[in-house]
Amino acid sequence: MTDVVPSAAPLADRGDPRRGPVLRVGLTLTLLAAATIVALVVLLVDTARGQRLDEIVLQAMYTNPRTDRVLLRGLDLVSEGAVALAIVAVLLIGAMRRRLDLGAAAAFVIVVATVGTQVLKYAVIERPDLGGATENTLPSGHVTVITSILVGLVIALPARWRPLLVPAVAFLATCGGVGTIVLNWHRPSDVIAAYAVVLAATGLAVAGLAVAGRLRPRPAGGAGRLMGYAVGSALAVSVVGV
């Protein structure tokens, strides 16, 4: 078994047979994400029924003024400057850990997801006039930036921090997505598409690390760690629902 995160073990060479499975995982993630975006457009953007459903869910979301102010303060931090700072941060983390490959992979996720979202929103996807709003807002730029930065930090920071990082990332990414819906900035499909864009970029980064031979042997207990991440993330996300 292999992992693309750092450990005390040496890097595998480029001829290592373990590269194949990791490469397939990365490409599969990218394809699944792309299929998700296509499905969202076909079902919720290009049909009148889908547009109505999206709007119904959007209008059903509400909180109180205090919560709205908190969400606004958090979302106002999303900017081009924040993206640039995050890119510099993950590269510096990689340099300090002598893992520039991971720093570069993290920066790749942030850049590709952010740019990809803008290209999809303004140059690829068109929202037909089916009786509702005609301005396309899919995918959400705010959610893409927030989620890609969080994922980039998970890639760049030490693997031993992941039991805390992964649930925190799930919580914050969910808060960002729900926040844009509650504030009526974005429809639910916009948020899901943003997550899919980040997933696609992450899959490409994982595939790139595999091709470059930047793999580590996975320590024992991998299944338990994954279960812990899943449970911790589910609990963190459930807090948002409450």
C-alpha positions as CSV (number, residue, x, y, z in Angstrom):
1,M,0.0,0.0,0.0
2,T,1.2,3.5,-0.7
3,D,0.5,7.0,0.4
4,V,1.2,10.4,-1.2
5,V,1.8,12.0,2.1
6,P,5.3,12.3,3.8
7,S,6.6,9.9,6.3
8,A,9.9,8.7,7.6
9,A,10.2,6.2,4.8
10,P,12.1,7.0,1.6
11,L,10.4,7.9,-1.6
12,A,9.5,5.1,-4.0
13,D,11.4,5.1,-7.3
14,R,9.5,5.8,-10.6
15,G,9.5,2.2,-11.5
16,D,7.7,1.2,-8.4
17,P,4.5,-0.9,-9.3
18,R,2.6,0.9,-6.5
19,R,2.4,4.0,-8.8
20,G,-0.3,2.4,-10.9
21,P,-3.1,2.1,-8.3
22,V,-2.5,5.6,-6.9
23,L,-2.5,7.0,-10.5
24,R,-5.8,5.3,-11.1
25,V,-7.3,6.7,-7.9
26,G,-6.3,10.2,-8.9
27,L,-7.7,9.9,-12.4
28,T,-10.9,8.3,-11.1
29,L,-11.4,11.2,-8.7
30,T,-11.0,13.6,-11.5
31,L,-13.5,11.8,-13.8
32,L,-16.1,11.4,-11.0
33,A,-15.8,15.1,-10.3
34,A,-16.2,16.0,-14.0
35,A,-19.2,13.7,-14.3
36,T,-20.7,15.4,-11.2
37,I,-20.4,18.8,-12.8
38,V,-21.9,17.6,-16.1
39,A,-24.8,16.0,-14.2
40,L,-25.5,19.2,-12.3
41,V,-25.6,21.3,-15.4
42,V,-27.8,18.8,-17.3
43,L,-30.2,18.3,-14.4
44,L,-30.3,21.6,-12.5
45,V,-29.2,24.2,-15.0
46,D,-30.5,23.1,-18.4
47,T,-34.0,22.2,-17.3
48,A,-36.9,24.3,-15.9
49,R,-37.7,21.7,-13.3
50,G,-34.1,21.6,-12.1
51,Q,-33.9,25.4,-11.9
52,R,-37.1,25.5,-9.9
53,L,-35.8,22.8,-7.5
54,D,-32.6,24.7,-7.0
55,E,-34.4,27.9,-6.2
56,I,-36.8,26.2,-3.8
57,V,-33.9,24.8,-1.7
58,L,-32.2,28.2,-1.9
59,Q,-35.3,30.1,-0.6
60,A,-35.8,27.5,2.2
61,M,-32.4,28.3,3.8
62,Y,-32.5,31.0,6.4
63,T,-30.8,31.8,9.7
64,N,-30.8,34.9,12.0
65,P,-29.1,38.3,11.6
66,R,-26.3,37.4,14.0
67,T,-25.4,34.2,12.1
68,D,-25.6,36.2,8.8
69,R,-23.1,38.7,10.2
70,V,-20.7,35.9,11.2
71,L,-21.0,34.3,7.8
72,L,-20.4,37.6,6.0
73,R,-17.3,38.4,8.0
74,G,-15.9,35.0,7.1
75,L,-16.7,35.1,3.4
76,D,-15.4,38.6,3.1
77,L,-12.0,37.2,3.7
78,V,-12.1,35.4,0.4
79,S,-10.2,37.5,-2.2
80,E,-7.4,37.4,-4.8
81,G,-5.0,38.4,-2.0
82,A,-6.1,35.4,0.1
83,V,-5.5,33.1,-2.8
84,A,-2.0,34.5,-3.4
85,L,-1.2,34.3,0.3
86,A,-2.3,30.7,0.5
87,I,-0.2,29.7,-2.5
88,V,2.9,31.3,-0.9
89,A,2.1,29.6,2.4
90,V,1.8,26.0,1.0
91,L,5.0,26.5,-1.0
92,L,6.8,27.7,2.1
93,I,5.5,24.8,4.1
94,G,6.7,22.4,1.5
95,A,10.2,24.1,1.4
96,M,10.5,24.0,5.2
97,R,9.6,20.3,5.2
98,R,11.9,19.7,2.3
99,R,8.9,18.4,0.3
100,L,8.6,21.0,-2.4
101,D,6.7,18.3,-4.4
102,L,3.8,18.5,-1.9
103,G,4.0,22.2,-1.7
104,A,3.7,22.4,-5.5
105,A,0.9,19.9,-5.5
106,A,-1.0,22.0,-2.9
107,A,-0.4,25.2,-4.9
108,F,-1.5,23.3,-8.1
109,V,-4.9,22.4,-6.4
110,I,-5.5,26.0,-5.4
111,V,-4.6,27.5,-8.8
112,V,-6.3,25.0,-11.0
113,A,-9.5,24.9,-9.0
114,T,-9.7,28.7,-8.8
115,V,-8.9,29.3,-12.4
116,G,-11.0,26.3,-13.5
117,T,-14.1,27.7,-11.7
118,Q,-13.8,31.0,-13.4
119,V,-13.4,29.4,-16.8
120,L,-16.4,27.1,-16.3
121,K,-18.6,29.9,-14.9
122,Y,-17.9,32.6,-17.5
123,A,-16.7,30.8,-20.6
124,V,-18.2,27.3,-20.6
125,I,-21.5,27.0,-18.8
126,E,-24.5,29.0,-19.9
127,R,-27.8,29.2,-18.0
128,P,-30.7,29.1,-20.4
129,D,-33.7,31.5,-19.8
130,L,-36.4,29.1,-18.5
131,G,-38.4,31.6,-16.5
132,G,-35.9,32.3,-13.7
133,A,-32.6,34.1,-13.3
134,T,-30.4,33.8,-16.3
135,E,-27.1,34.7,-14.8
136,N,-24.9,31.7,-14.4
137,T,-23.3,31.3,-11.0
138,L,-22.1,27.7,-11.2
139,P,-19.6,26.9,-9.8
140,S,-19.3,29.1,-6.7
141,G,-16.0,31.0,-6.7
142,H,-16.1,31.6,-2.9
143,V,-16.6,28.0,-2.1
144,T,-13.9,26.9,-4.6
145,V,-11.4,29.3,-3.0
146,I,-12.2,28.2,0.6
147,T,-12.2,24.5,-0.2
148,S,-9.1,24.5,-2.4
149,I,-7.1,26.4,0.2
150,L,-8.1,24.0,2.9
151,V,-7.3,20.9,0.8
152,G,-4.0,22.5,-0.1
153,L,-3.1,22.8,3.6
154,V,-4.0,19.2,4.1
155,I,-1.6,18.2,1.3
156,A,1.3,20.4,2.5
157,L,1.1,19.9,6.2
158,P,2.5,16.8,8.0
159,A,0.3,13.7,7.8
160,R,0.4,13.3,11.6
161,W,-1.8,16.4,11.8
162,R,-4.6,14.9,9.7
163,P,-6.7,13.5,12.5
164,L,-7.4,17.1,13.5
165,L,-7.1,18.6,10.0
166,V,-9.5,16.5,8.1
167,P,-12.6,17.1,10.3
168,A,-11.7,20.8,10.6
169,V,-11.5,21.0,6.8
170,A,-14.8,19.3,6.4
171,F,-16.4,21.6,8.9
172,L,-15.0,24.8,7.4
173,A,-15.7,23.8,3.8
174,T,-19.3,23.0,4.7
175,C,-19.7,26.3,6.6
176,G,-18.4,28.1,3.5
177,G,-20.8,26.3,1.2
178,V,-23.9,26.6,3.5
179,G,-23.0,30.2,4.1
180,T,-23.2,31.2,0.5
181,I,-26.6,29.5,0.2
182,V,-28.0,31.0,3.4
183,L,-26.9,34.5,2.3
184,N,-28.6,33.8,-1.1
185,W,-25.3,34.2,-2.9
186,H,-25.4,30.8,-4.5
187,R,-27.7,28.0,-5.3
188,P,-27.0,24.5,-3.9
189,S,-25.8,23.3,-7.3
190,D,-23.2,26.0,-7.4
191,V,-21.8,24.8,-4.1
192,I,-21.7,21.2,-5.1
193,A,-20.1,22.1,-8.4
194,A,-17.4,24.0,-6.5
195,Y,-16.6,21.0,-4.4
196,A,-16.4,18.9,-7.5
197,V,-13.9,21.3,-9.1
198,V,-11.7,21.1,-6.1
199,L,-12.0,17.3,-6.2
200,A,-11.0,17.2,-9.8
201,A,-7.9,19.4,-9.1
202,T,-7.0,17.2,-6.2
203,G,-7.3,14.0,-8.3
204,L,-4.9,15.5,-10.9
205,A,-2.5,16.5,-8.1
206,V,-2.5,12.9,-6.8
207,A,-2.0,11.5,-10.3
208,G,0.9,13.9,-10.8
209,L,2.6,12.8,-7.6
210,A,2.2,9.2,-8.6
211,V,3.6,9.8,-12.1
212,A,6.6,11.6,-10.5
213,G,7.2,8.7,-8.2
214,R,6.6,10.8,-5.1
215,L,5.0,8.0,-3.1
216,R,5.5,6.8,0.5
217,P,4.8,3.4,2.0
218,R,1.5,3.6,3.9
219,P,2.0,2.7,7.6
220,A,-0.1,0.1,9.3
221,G,-3.6,1.0,10.4
222,G,-4.6,2.8,7.2
223,A,-8.2,1.5,7.3
224,G,-8.6,2.7,10.9
225,R,-7.3,6.1,10.0
226,L,-9.7,6.4,7.1
227,M,-12.6,5.4,9.3
228,G,-11.5,7.9,11.9
229,Y,-11.3,10.6,9.2
230,A,-14.8,9.7,7.9
231,V,-16.4,9.7,11.4
232,G,-14.7,12.9,12.5
233,S,-15.7,14.6,9.3
234,A,-19.3,13.4,9.5
235,L,-19.5,14.7,13.1
236,A,-18.0,18.1,12.1
237,V,-20.4,18.5,9.2
238,S,-23.3,17.5,11.4
239,V,-22.5,20.5,13.6
240,V,-23.3,22.8,10.7
241,G,-26.7,21.1,10.3
242,V,-27.5,21.6,13.9
